[in-house]
Amino acid sequence: MSVFTHVTVGTNDLHKARSFYDNVLGKLGHKRIADLGENGSIWGENAPSFFVLKPANGAPASVGNGVTVSFEAPDRAAIDAFHAAALAAGGKDEGQPGPRDWAPHAYAAYARDLDGNKLAAYCFKPA
């Protein structure tokens, strides 16, 4: 059973965010499944799971310090592709692809999106 129905991050430039996430999440098997006009968009595999929205209160989107949104990757190659796509699309490196020693077989990469939201992709399968 899943713990969450979805995760949301904010954006200050929806058009750039759509392009960024179409590319980056596509490497993990996600696709944009809905647009909410000029308010945001939704990505997922088979159901809505990741929302990028303009803040409802009209204030600029800001990044939560210590907040990371992590996606499950099908394999290590997808993580490498996710990280490369994020950087190529203007994101910032927050952790190169590679093993993480806190869990068996953990392999991950970290990046920040165009608004500064911290993203990760993880795989726990053996190499």
Beta strands, then each sheet from edge to edge (+ up, - down):
strand 1: 7-10
strand 2: 31-35
strand 3: 40-44
strand 4: 50-53
strand 5: 68-72
strand 6: 92-99
strand 7: 107-112
strand 8: 118-123
sheet 1: 1+ 4+ 3- 2+
sheet 2: 5+ 8+ 7- 6+
end
